[in-house]
Amino acid sequence: METPTKLSSFRSQLAFEAKLHRDSFGSSRVFPSDIQRSSSKSSSHFCDLEPEEEDDDDPTLEDAPEETYDVENQKPVNVMIALPSKRDQVQPSKPARKNNGSRLSIILLDQGLFTVYKRLFVLSLTFNITGLVLAATGHFSYTRNRAALFSIGNILALTLCRSEAIFRVVFWVAVKLLGRPWIPLFLKTAATALLQSVGGIHSGCGVSSIAWLVYALVLTLKDRDNTSPEIIAVASAILGLLCLSSLAAFPLVRHLHHNVFERTHRFAGWISLLLLWAFIMLKISYDPKSKSYTGNLGTRLMKTQEFWFTIAITIIIIIPWLTVRRVRVNFSTASGHASIIKFEGGIKAGILGRISPSPLSEWHAFGIISDGRKDHMMLAGAVGDFTRSLVSNPPSHLWVRQVHFAGLPYLVNMYERVLLVATGSGICVFLSFLLQPCRAEVNLLWVAKGIEENFGKEIKGMMNGHPKEKVIVHDTAVFGRPNVSELSVSTAKRCNAQVVIVTSNPEGSRDVVNACKKAGIAAFGPIWDS
Protein backbone atom coordinates (compact mmCIF):
# COMPACT_ATOMS: atom_id res chain seq x y z
CA MET A 1 0.00 0.00 0.00
CA GLU A 2 1.27 3.49 -0.96
CA THR A 3 2.34 5.73 1.90
CA PRO A 4 1.00 9.30 2.10
CA THR A 5 4.46 10.64 1.26
CA LYS A 6 4.71 8.54 -1.89
CA LEU A 7 1.21 9.48 -2.98
CA SER A 8 1.96 13.17 -2.47
CA SER A 9 5.17 12.83 -4.47
CA PHE A 10 3.33 11.03 -7.26
CA ARG A 11 0.66 13.74 -7.46
CA SER A 12 3.33 16.44 -7.56
CA GLN A 13 5.08 14.66 -10.40
CA LEU A 14 1.83 14.45 -12.40
CA ALA A 15 1.11 18.14 -11.81
CA PHE A 16 4.64 19.04 -12.95
CA GLU A 17 4.29 16.96 -16.15
CA ALA A 18 0.93 18.56 -16.88
CA LYS A 19 2.46 22.02 -16.45
CA LEU A 20 5.26 21.14 -18.88
CA HIS A 21 2.66 20.06 -21.42
CA ARG A 22 0.63 23.23 -21.00
CA ASP A 23 3.73 25.36 -21.40
CA SER A 24 4.84 23.53 -24.55
CA PHE A 25 1.44 23.60 -26.28
CA GLY A 26 -0.25 26.63 -24.80
CA SER A 27 -2.14 26.28 -21.57
CA SER A 28 -4.91 28.50 -22.82
CA ARG A 29 -6.00 25.81 -25.25
CA VAL A 30 -5.85 22.75 -23.02
CA PHE A 31 -8.54 21.82 -20.51
CA PRO A 32 -7.44 21.03 -16.95
CA SER A 33 -6.82 17.44 -15.96
CA ASP A 34 -9.65 17.16 -13.45
CA ILE A 35 -12.34 16.79 -16.16
CA GLN A 36 -14.55 13.78 -15.54
CA ARG A 37 -13.76 10.74 -17.68
CA SER A 38 -16.28 9.80 -20.29
CA SER A 39 -18.74 7.10 -19.41
CA SER A 40 -19.08 6.12 -23.07
CA LYS A 41 -16.89 3.31 -24.30
CA SER A 42 -14.19 3.87 -26.87
CA SER A 43 -14.30 2.19 -30.25
CA SER A 44 -11.94 0.99 -32.92
CA HIS A 45 -11.90 4.04 -35.15
CA PHE A 46 -9.09 6.27 -36.38
CA CYS A 47 -10.85 9.12 -34.61
CA ASP A 48 -10.72 7.21 -31.31
CA LEU A 49 -9.19 8.71 -28.23
CA GLU A 50 -7.47 5.71 -26.70
CA PRO A 51 -7.50 1.90 -26.92
CA GLU A 52 -10.30 0.08 -25.18
CA GLU A 53 -8.42 -2.71 -23.50
CA GLU A 54 -4.91 -2.54 -22.00
CA ASP A 55 -2.80 -4.86 -19.90
CA ASP A 56 -0.88 -2.88 -17.34
CA ASP A 57 1.33 -5.83 -16.50
CA ASP A 58 2.51 -6.29 -20.06
CA PRO A 59 5.98 -4.71 -20.42
CA THR A 60 5.49 -4.36 -24.18
CA LEU A 61 2.39 -2.19 -23.74
CA GLU A 62 4.09 0.97 -24.92
CA ASP A 63 4.44 -0.50 -28.41
CA ALA A 64 1.23 -2.50 -28.47
CA PRO A 65 -0.89 -2.36 -31.64
CA GLU A 66 -4.06 -0.39 -31.29
CA GLU A 67 -7.09 -1.49 -33.29
CA THR A 68 -8.42 1.51 -35.14
CA TYR A 69 -11.13 1.93 -37.71
CA ASP A 70 -10.77 2.69 -41.41
CA VAL A 71 -13.31 5.48 -42.04
CA GLU A 72 -13.30 4.95 -45.79
CA ASN A 73 -13.42 1.16 -45.90
CA GLN A 74 -15.58 0.69 -42.79
CA LYS A 75 -13.53 -2.16 -41.32
CA PRO A 76 -11.17 -2.76 -38.37
CA VAL A 77 -7.46 -2.46 -39.01
CA ASN A 78 -4.33 -2.44 -36.84
CA VAL A 79 -1.97 0.49 -36.49
CA MET A 80 0.93 0.89 -34.06
CA ILE A 81 0.40 3.71 -31.58
CA ALA A 82 3.07 4.66 -29.07
CA LEU A 83 1.31 4.73 -25.72
CA PRO A 84 2.57 6.60 -22.67
CA SER A 85 4.09 4.43 -20.00
CA LYS A 86 1.75 3.43 -17.17
CA ARG A 87 4.08 1.30 -15.03
CA ASP A 88 3.71 3.61 -12.06
CA GLN A 89 0.02 4.38 -12.50
CA VAL A 90 -2.93 2.48 -11.18
CA GLN A 91 -5.49 2.28 -13.98
CA PRO A 92 -9.10 1.21 -13.49
CA SER A 93 -10.16 -1.88 -15.36
CA LYS A 94 -11.87 -1.22 -18.68
CA PRO A 95 -14.68 -3.16 -20.29
CA ALA A 96 -13.96 -5.58 -23.07
CA ARG A 97 -13.98 -4.24 -26.62
CA LYS A 98 -17.22 -4.39 -28.50
CA ASN A 99 -17.39 -6.85 -31.36
CA ASN A 100 -18.01 -5.90 -34.97
CA GLY A 101 -21.73 -6.64 -34.68
CA SER A 102 -22.08 -4.05 -31.94
CA ARG A 103 -20.48 -1.44 -34.19
CA LEU A 104 -22.97 -2.28 -36.93
CA SER A 105 -25.86 -1.85 -34.49
CA ILE A 106 -24.46 1.53 -33.46
CA ILE A 107 -24.24 2.66 -37.07
CA LEU A 108 -27.65 1.38 -38.13
CA LEU A 109 -29.89 1.29 -35.06
CA ASP A 110 -28.59 3.60 -32.37
CA GLN A 111 -28.82 6.60 -34.69
CA GLY A 112 -32.58 6.17 -34.42
CA LEU A 113 -35.41 4.34 -36.11
CA PHE A 114 -37.00 7.54 -37.39
CA THR A 115 -34.03 9.52 -38.67
CA VAL A 116 -34.41 11.92 -41.59
CA TYR A 117 -32.51 9.44 -43.76
CA LYS A 118 -34.96 6.63 -43.02
CA ARG A 119 -37.95 8.91 -43.43
CA LEU A 120 -36.75 9.94 -46.88
CA PHE A 121 -36.20 6.28 -47.76
CA VAL A 122 -39.73 5.36 -46.66
CA LEU A 123 -41.22 8.40 -48.38
CA SER A 124 -39.54 7.58 -51.71
CA LEU A 125 -40.52 3.93 -51.48
CA THR A 126 -44.11 4.69 -50.44
CA PHE A 127 -44.59 7.13 -53.30
CA ASN A 128 -43.45 4.53 -55.83
CA ILE A 129 -45.31 1.61 -54.30
CA THR A 130 -48.51 3.69 -54.36
CA GLY A 131 -48.01 4.26 -58.08
CA LEU A 132 -47.39 0.56 -58.62
CA VAL A 133 -50.55 -0.43 -56.77
CA LEU A 134 -52.63 2.09 -58.73
CA ALA A 135 -51.15 0.79 -62.00
CA ALA A 136 -51.72 -2.86 -61.10
CA THR A 137 -55.34 -2.20 -60.11
CA GLY A 138 -56.08 -0.26 -63.31
CA HIS A 139 -56.48 3.15 -61.65
CA PHE A 140 -53.43 4.74 -63.29
CA SER A 141 -53.21 3.65 -66.91
CA TYR A 142 -50.28 5.97 -67.71
CA THR A 143 -47.98 4.15 -65.29
CA ARG A 144 -49.18 0.76 -66.54
CA ASN A 145 -48.18 1.67 -70.09
CA ARG A 146 -44.91 3.33 -69.03
CA ALA A 147 -43.61 1.08 -66.26
CA ALA A 148 -40.10 0.98 -67.79
CA LEU A 149 -40.08 4.79 -67.91
CA PHE A 150 -40.79 4.97 -64.17
CA SER A 151 -37.94 2.54 -63.52
CA ILE A 152 -35.57 4.73 -65.55
CA GLY A 153 -36.94 7.82 -63.78
CA ASN A 154 -36.01 6.35 -60.42
CA ILE A 155 -32.51 5.57 -61.72
CA LEU A 156 -32.21 9.22 -62.78
CA ALA A 157 -33.33 10.37 -59.31
CA LEU A 158 -30.86 8.13 -57.47
CA THR A 159 -28.06 9.26 -59.81
CA LEU A 160 -28.86 12.90 -59.09
CA CYS A 161 -28.70 12.18 -55.34
CA ARG A 162 -25.14 10.92 -55.75
CA SER A 163 -23.83 13.60 -58.09
CA GLU A 164 -21.07 15.44 -56.24
CA ALA A 165 -20.96 18.19 -58.87
CA ILE A 166 -24.68 18.88 -58.65
CA PHE A 167 -24.74 18.81 -54.87
CA ARG A 168 -21.78 21.18 -54.74
CA VAL A 169 -24.11 23.66 -56.44
CA VAL A 170 -27.06 22.69 -54.20
CA PHE A 171 -24.99 23.28 -51.04
CA TRP A 172 -23.77 26.61 -52.38
CA VAL A 173 -27.33 27.73 -53.13
CA ALA A 174 -28.52 26.58 -49.69
CA VAL A 175 -25.82 28.63 -47.96
CA LYS A 176 -26.55 31.69 -50.12
CA LEU A 177 -30.29 31.54 -49.51
CA LEU A 178 -30.39 30.43 -45.87
CA GLY A 179 -27.12 31.86 -44.57
CA ARG A 180 -28.69 35.13 -43.50
CA PRO A 181 -29.17 36.31 -39.90
CA TRP A 182 -32.92 36.82 -40.26
CA ILE A 183 -33.61 33.27 -41.49
CA PRO A 184 -35.17 31.23 -38.61
CA LEU A 185 -32.82 28.68 -37.06
CA PHE A 186 -35.30 25.82 -37.49
CA LEU A 187 -35.24 26.31 -41.29
CA LYS A 188 -31.45 26.14 -41.31
CA THR A 189 -31.33 22.98 -39.23
CA ALA A 190 -34.10 21.38 -41.32
CA ALA A 191 -32.15 22.12 -44.50
CA THR A 192 -28.98 20.73 -42.94
CA ALA A 193 -30.72 17.49 -41.95
CA LEU A 194 -32.24 17.15 -45.41
CA LEU A 195 -29.01 17.78 -47.32
CA GLN A 196 -27.12 15.38 -45.07
CA SER A 197 -29.68 12.60 -45.59
CA VAL A 198 -30.28 12.57 -49.35
CA GLY A 199 -28.83 9.06 -49.33
CA GLY A 200 -32.27 7.98 -48.14
CA ILE A 201 -33.77 9.11 -51.45
CA HIS A 202 -30.95 7.36 -53.30
CA SER A 203 -31.67 4.06 -51.54
CA GLY A 204 -35.45 4.39 -51.82
CA CYS A 205 -35.28 5.09 -55.55
CA GLY A 206 -32.88 2.19 -56.03
CA VAL A 207 -35.34 -0.30 -54.55
CA SER A 208 -38.21 1.37 -56.42
CA SER A 209 -36.45 1.08 -59.78
CA ILE A 210 -36.22 -2.68 -59.24
CA ALA A 211 -39.92 -2.89 -58.37
CA TRP A 212 -40.96 -0.94 -61.47
CA LEU A 213 -38.71 -3.03 -63.72
CA VAL A 214 -40.12 -6.26 -62.32
CA TYR A 215 -43.62 -4.94 -63.03
CA ALA A 216 -42.61 -3.93 -66.58
CA LEU A 217 -41.15 -7.39 -67.22
CA VAL A 218 -44.29 -9.10 -65.97
CA LEU A 219 -46.43 -7.03 -68.35
CA THR A 220 -44.01 -7.71 -71.20
CA LEU A 221 -44.06 -11.47 -70.62
CA LYS A 222 -47.86 -11.44 -70.62
CA ASP A 223 -47.74 -9.70 -74.00
CA ARG A 224 -44.65 -11.37 -75.39
CA ASP A 225 -46.15 -11.57 -78.90
CA ASN A 226 -45.60 -7.81 -79.24
CA THR A 227 -41.98 -7.77 -78.16
CA SER A 228 -38.74 -9.56 -78.99
CA PRO A 229 -36.61 -12.07 -77.05
CA GLU A 230 -33.69 -9.62 -77.22
CA ILE A 231 -35.65 -6.90 -75.43
CA ILE A 232 -36.72 -9.33 -72.68
CA ALA A 233 -33.14 -10.62 -72.31
CA VAL A 234 -31.62 -7.13 -72.01
CA ALA A 235 -34.30 -6.00 -69.52
CA SER A 236 -33.71 -9.16 -67.46
CA ALA A 237 -29.94 -8.53 -67.44
CA ILE A 238 -30.52 -4.94 -66.22
CA LEU A 239 -32.80 -6.25 -63.48
CA GLY A 240 -30.15 -8.74 -62.37
CA LEU A 241 -27.47 -6.04 -62.18
CA LEU A 242 -29.74 -3.69 -60.23
CA CYS A 243 -30.49 -6.48 -57.75
CA LEU A 244 -26.76 -7.23 -57.45
CA SER A 245 -26.00 -3.56 -56.73
CA SER A 246 -28.75 -3.37 -54.12
CA LEU A 247 -27.55 -6.53 -52.38
CA ALA A 248 -23.97 -5.22 -52.33
CA ALA A 249 -25.28 -2.01 -50.74
CA PHE A 250 -27.13 -3.93 -48.03
CA PRO A 251 -25.79 -2.51 -44.74
CA LEU A 252 -24.26 -5.76 -43.46
CA VAL A 253 -22.39 -6.40 -46.74
CA ARG A 254 -21.36 -2.76 -47.08
CA HIS A 255 -20.12 -2.66 -43.50
CA LEU A 256 -18.08 -5.88 -43.61
CA HIS A 257 -16.96 -5.83 -47.26
CA HIS A 258 -16.78 -2.21 -48.32
CA ASN A 259 -14.48 -2.82 -51.29
CA VAL A 260 -16.90 -5.43 -52.66
CA PHE A 261 -19.73 -2.93 -52.33
CA GLU A 262 -17.82 -0.10 -54.00
CA ARG A 263 -16.60 -2.08 -57.01
CA THR A 264 -19.88 -3.92 -57.50
CA HIS A 265 -21.80 -0.65 -57.37
CA ARG A 266 -19.46 1.00 -59.87
CA PHE A 267 -19.06 -1.73 -62.50
CA ALA A 268 -22.61 -3.07 -62.26
CA GLY A 269 -23.83 0.51 -62.70
CA TRP A 270 -21.72 1.08 -65.78
CA ILE A 271 -22.80 -2.18 -67.41
CA SER A 272 -26.43 -1.41 -66.57
CA LEU A 273 -26.12 1.97 -68.28
CA LEU A 274 -24.76 0.36 -71.46
CA LEU A 275 -27.56 -2.21 -71.40
CA LEU A 276 -30.09 0.57 -70.82
CA TRP A 277 -28.98 2.23 -74.05
CA ALA A 278 -29.28 -1.12 -75.82
CA PHE A 279 -32.76 -1.59 -74.33
CA ILE A 280 -33.97 1.80 -75.58
CA MET A 281 -32.57 1.28 -79.07
CA LEU A 282 -34.10 -2.17 -79.34
CA LYS A 283 -37.48 -1.10 -77.97
CA ILE A 284 -37.82 1.93 -80.21
CA SER A 285 -36.63 0.20 -83.38
CA TYR A 286 -38.73 -2.95 -82.93
CA ASP A 287 -41.89 -3.21 -85.05
CA PRO A 288 -44.33 -5.73 -83.48
CA LYS A 289 -46.32 -6.02 -86.70
CA SER A 290 -43.42 -7.14 -88.88
CA LYS A 291 -41.56 -8.60 -85.88
CA SER A 292 -38.35 -6.99 -87.10
CA TYR A 293 -36.13 -3.99 -86.33
CA THR A 294 -36.34 -0.87 -88.44
CA GLY A 295 -33.95 2.02 -89.05
CA ASN A 296 -34.35 5.81 -88.93
CA LEU A 297 -34.28 6.06 -85.13
CA GLY A 298 -33.45 9.76 -84.95
CA THR A 299 -36.94 11.23 -84.96
CA ARG A 300 -38.43 8.56 -82.73
CA LEU A 301 -35.61 8.84 -80.21
CA MET A 302 -36.12 12.58 -79.86
CA LYS A 303 -39.78 12.03 -79.01
CA THR A 304 -39.12 9.34 -76.38
CA GLN A 305 -38.95 10.27 -72.69
CA GLU A 306 -36.81 7.23 -71.91
CA PHE A 307 -34.14 8.57 -74.28
CA TRP A 308 -33.91 11.96 -72.56
CA PHE A 309 -33.85 10.38 -69.09
CA THR A 310 -30.99 8.11 -70.17
CA ILE A 311 -29.13 11.08 -71.69
CA ALA A 312 -29.36 12.87 -68.33
CA ILE A 313 -28.18 9.78 -66.42
CA THR A 314 -25.21 9.39 -68.76
CA ILE A 315 -24.14 13.03 -68.44
CA ILE A 316 -24.37 12.96 -64.63
CA ILE A 317 -22.24 9.80 -64.45
CA ILE A 318 -19.63 11.06 -66.92
CA ILE A 319 -19.10 14.55 -65.44
CA PRO A 320 -16.86 13.54 -62.49
CA TRP A 321 -14.75 11.27 -64.70
CA LEU A 322 -14.03 14.13 -67.08
CA THR A 323 -12.27 15.91 -64.20
CA VAL A 324 -10.00 13.01 -63.19
CA ARG A 325 -6.32 13.92 -63.43
CA ARG A 326 -3.00 12.40 -62.40
CA VAL A 327 -1.17 15.10 -60.46
CA ARG A 328 2.16 15.49 -58.72
CA VAL A 329 1.92 15.58 -54.93
CA ASN A 330 4.30 16.41 -52.10
CA PHE A 331 4.39 14.47 -48.84
CA SER A 332 5.52 15.53 -45.41
CA THR A 333 5.61 13.10 -42.53
CA ALA A 334 3.33 14.15 -39.70
CA SER A 335 4.42 11.13 -37.64
CA GLY A 336 5.02 7.43 -38.04
CA HIS A 337 1.25 7.02 -38.16
CA ALA A 338 0.22 9.78 -40.54
CA SER A 339 1.41 11.86 -43.46
CA ILE A 340 0.32 15.16 -45.00
CA ILE A 341 -0.36 15.19 -48.74
CA LYS A 342 0.03 18.59 -50.39
CA PHE A 343 -1.61 19.71 -53.63
CA GLU A 344 -1.58 22.94 -55.63
CA GLY A 345 -4.54 25.32 -55.46
CA GLY A 346 -6.50 26.83 -52.60
CA ILE A 347 -9.86 25.33 -51.57
CA LYS A 348 -12.74 26.86 -49.62
CA ALA A 349 -13.42 25.68 -46.08
CA GLY A 350 -15.76 22.71 -45.66
CA ILE A 351 -14.87 21.07 -48.98
CA LEU A 352 -13.74 17.45 -49.26
CA GLY A 353 -11.83 15.63 -51.99
CA ARG A 354 -11.12 12.18 -53.36
CA ILE A 355 -7.79 10.62 -54.30
CA SER A 356 -6.89 7.25 -55.75
CA PRO A 357 -3.85 5.13 -56.65
CA SER A 358 -5.95 3.44 -59.36
CA PRO A 359 -9.07 5.34 -60.48
CA LEU A 360 -11.01 2.33 -61.76
CA SER A 361 -10.66 0.33 -58.56
CA GLU A 362 -10.90 2.61 -55.52
CA TRP A 363 -11.37 6.18 -54.36
CA HIS A 364 -10.74 7.56 -50.87
CA ALA A 365 -12.37 10.68 -49.45
CA PHE A 366 -10.45 13.08 -47.19
CA GLY A 367 -11.13 16.38 -45.55
CA ILE A 368 -9.20 19.24 -47.14
CA ILE A 369 -7.02 21.63 -45.14
CA SER A 370 -6.40 24.94 -46.91
CA ASP A 371 -5.87 28.63 -46.29
CA GLY A 372 -7.87 29.28 -49.45
CA ARG A 373 -4.93 30.78 -51.36
CA LYS A 374 -2.10 28.79 -52.93
CA ASP A 375 -2.39 25.15 -51.93
CA HIS A 376 -4.31 22.57 -49.93
CA MET A 377 -3.49 19.39 -48.08
CA MET A 378 -4.98 16.17 -46.72
CA LEU A 379 -4.10 14.35 -43.50
CA ALA A 380 -3.77 10.61 -44.17
CA GLY A 381 -3.64 8.35 -41.12
CA ALA A 382 -2.15 4.88 -41.56
CA VAL A 383 -5.34 2.92 -40.93
CA GLY A 384 -5.81 0.93 -44.15
CA ASP A 385 -3.70 -0.64 -46.90
CA PHE A 386 -3.84 2.48 -49.04
CA THR A 387 -3.21 5.01 -46.29
CA ARG A 388 -0.44 2.87 -44.79
CA SER A 389 1.30 2.88 -48.18
CA LEU A 390 1.06 6.67 -48.23
CA VAL A 391 3.01 6.79 -44.97
CA SER A 392 5.56 4.03 -45.64
CA ASN A 393 6.06 4.51 -49.39
CA PRO A 394 4.61 7.85 -50.54
CA PRO A 395 4.05 8.07 -54.31
CA SER A 396 5.08 11.02 -56.46
CA HIS A 397 1.69 11.18 -58.22
CA LEU A 398 -1.92 10.44 -57.33
CA TRP A 399 -5.19 10.47 -59.24
CA VAL A 400 -7.61 13.20 -58.13
CA ARG A 401 -11.09 14.39 -59.01
CA GLN A 402 -10.76 18.09 -59.66
CA VAL A 403 -14.43 18.65 -58.81
CA HIS A 404 -14.34 18.59 -55.02
CA PHE A 405 -17.54 17.97 -53.12
CA ALA A 406 -19.30 19.73 -50.29
CA GLY A 407 -20.08 17.88 -47.09
CA LEU A 408 -21.68 18.62 -43.76
CA PRO A 409 -18.83 20.98 -42.67
CA TYR A 410 -19.57 23.27 -45.63
CA LEU A 411 -22.93 24.14 -44.05
CA VAL A 412 -21.09 25.88 -41.20
CA ASN A 413 -21.38 28.95 -43.43
CA MET A 414 -25.16 28.82 -43.02
CA TYR A 415 -25.03 29.67 -39.31
CA GLU A 416 -23.91 32.59 -37.16
CA ARG A 417 -22.21 30.75 -34.26
CA VAL A 418 -20.96 27.17 -34.55
CA LEU A 419 -19.08 24.76 -32.29
CA LEU A 420 -16.98 22.21 -34.17
CA VAL A 421 -16.13 19.06 -32.20
CA ALA A 422 -13.49 16.63 -33.46
CA THR A 423 -11.74 13.59 -32.07
CA GLY A 424 -8.50 12.23 -33.49
CA SER A 425 -8.03 12.68 -37.23
CA GLY A 426 -11.50 14.17 -37.55
CA ILE A 427 -9.81 17.54 -37.05
CA CYS A 428 -8.76 17.68 -40.72
CA VAL A 429 -12.26 18.59 -41.97
CA PHE A 430 -12.39 21.61 -39.63
CA LEU A 431 -8.90 23.13 -39.80
CA SER A 432 -9.69 25.25 -42.86
CA PHE A 433 -12.14 27.27 -40.75
CA LEU A 434 -9.17 28.40 -38.65
CA LEU A 435 -6.93 29.18 -41.63
CA GLN A 436 -9.30 31.32 -43.71
CA PRO A 437 -12.10 33.82 -43.11
CA CYS A 438 -15.52 32.37 -42.35
CA ARG A 439 -18.85 34.19 -42.14
CA ALA A 440 -19.76 32.16 -39.04
CA GLU A 441 -18.22 32.66 -35.63
CA VAL A 442 -16.41 29.33 -35.21
CA ASN A 443 -15.32 27.67 -31.98
CA LEU A 444 -13.34 24.44 -32.04
CA LEU A 445 -13.00 21.58 -29.54
CA TRP A 446 -10.44 18.90 -30.40
CA VAL A 447 -9.87 15.80 -28.28
CA ALA A 448 -6.98 13.61 -29.41
CA LYS A 449 -4.10 11.52 -28.12
CA GLY A 450 -0.49 12.61 -28.57
CA ILE A 451 -1.03 15.80 -30.58
CA GLU A 452 2.51 16.31 -31.83
CA GLU A 453 3.54 12.63 -31.72
CA ASN A 454 0.63 11.40 -33.85
CA PHE A 455 -0.32 14.45 -35.92
CA GLY A 456 2.97 16.25 -36.35
CA LYS A 457 4.27 19.75 -35.71
CA GLU A 458 2.55 21.24 -38.78
CA ILE A 459 -0.94 20.30 -37.59
CA LYS A 460 -0.08 21.38 -34.07
CA GLY A 461 1.16 24.73 -35.37
CA MET A 462 -2.15 25.37 -37.13
CA MET A 463 -3.88 25.30 -33.77
CA ASN A 464 -1.70 28.04 -32.33
CA GLY A 465 -2.29 31.75 -32.69
CA HIS A 466 -6.01 31.59 -31.96
CA PRO A 467 -7.85 33.07 -28.96
CA LYS A 468 -8.04 30.72 -26.01
CA GLU A 469 -11.81 30.98 -25.87
CA LYS A 470 -12.12 29.91 -29.53
CA VAL A 471 -9.87 26.85 -29.73
CA ILE A 472 -9.74 24.15 -27.06
CA VAL A 473 -7.38 21.19 -27.38
CA HIS A 474 -7.43 18.26 -24.96
CA ASP A 475 -4.52 15.82 -25.24
CA THR A 476 -5.67 12.53 -23.70
CA ALA A 477 -2.09 11.26 -23.49
CA VAL A 478 -1.53 13.89 -20.79
CA PHE A 479 -4.90 14.53 -19.20
CA GLY A 480 -6.78 11.30 -19.83
CA ARG A 481 -10.05 10.87 -21.64
CA PRO A 482 -12.75 13.43 -20.87
CA ASN A 483 -16.49 13.03 -21.18
CA VAL A 484 -16.64 14.48 -24.69
CA SER A 485 -20.44 14.75 -24.66
CA GLU A 486 -20.57 16.84 -21.47
CA LEU A 487 -17.58 18.87 -22.60
CA SER A 488 -19.30 19.62 -25.91
CA VAL A 489 -22.53 20.72 -24.23
CA SER A 490 -20.79 23.00 -21.74
CA THR A 491 -18.60 24.55 -24.46
CA ALA A 492 -21.60 25.07 -26.75
CA LYS A 493 -23.48 26.85 -23.97
CA ARG A 494 -20.49 29.00 -23.13
CA CYS A 495 -20.04 30.20 -26.72
CA ASN A 496 -23.80 30.37 -27.31
CA ALA A 497 -23.52 28.14 -30.40
CA GLN A 498 -26.54 27.80 -32.64
CA VAL A 499 -25.41 24.38 -33.78
CA VAL A 500 -22.78 21.75 -32.97
CA ILE A 501 -21.11 19.75 -35.75
CA VAL A 502 -19.09 16.72 -34.65
CA THR A 503 -16.72 14.38 -36.47
CA SER A 504 -15.88 11.27 -34.49
CA ASN A 505 -16.41 7.52 -34.49
CA PRO A 506 -20.04 6.28 -34.64
CA GLU A 507 -20.41 5.95 -30.86
CA GLY A 508 -18.75 9.27 -30.12
CA SER A 509 -20.74 11.17 -32.73
CA ARG A 510 -23.99 9.62 -31.50
CA ASP A 511 -23.26 10.50 -27.87
CA VAL A 512 -22.35 14.11 -28.63
CA VAL A 513 -25.37 14.65 -30.90
CA ASN A 514 -27.78 13.10 -28.38
CA ALA A 515 -26.32 15.05 -25.45
CA CYS A 516 -26.57 18.34 -27.34
CA LYS A 517 -30.14 17.69 -28.46
CA LYS A 518 -31.09 16.78 -24.90
CA ALA A 519 -29.70 20.14 -23.83
CA GLY A 520 -31.75 21.91 -26.50
CA ILE A 521 -28.84 22.52 -28.89
CA ALA A 522 -29.06 21.52 -32.56
CA ALA A 523 -26.30 19.05 -33.43
CA PHE A 524 -25.20 17.03 -36.45
CA GLY A 525 -22.64 14.29 -36.99
CA PRO A 526 -21.69 11.71 -39.62
CA ILE A 527 -24.46 9.28 -40.54
CA TRP A 528 -24.21 5.85 -42.09
CA ASP A 529 -25.01 6.85 -45.67
CA SER A 530 -24.90 10.64 -45.88
Disulfide bonds with the S-S distance in Angstrom:
none
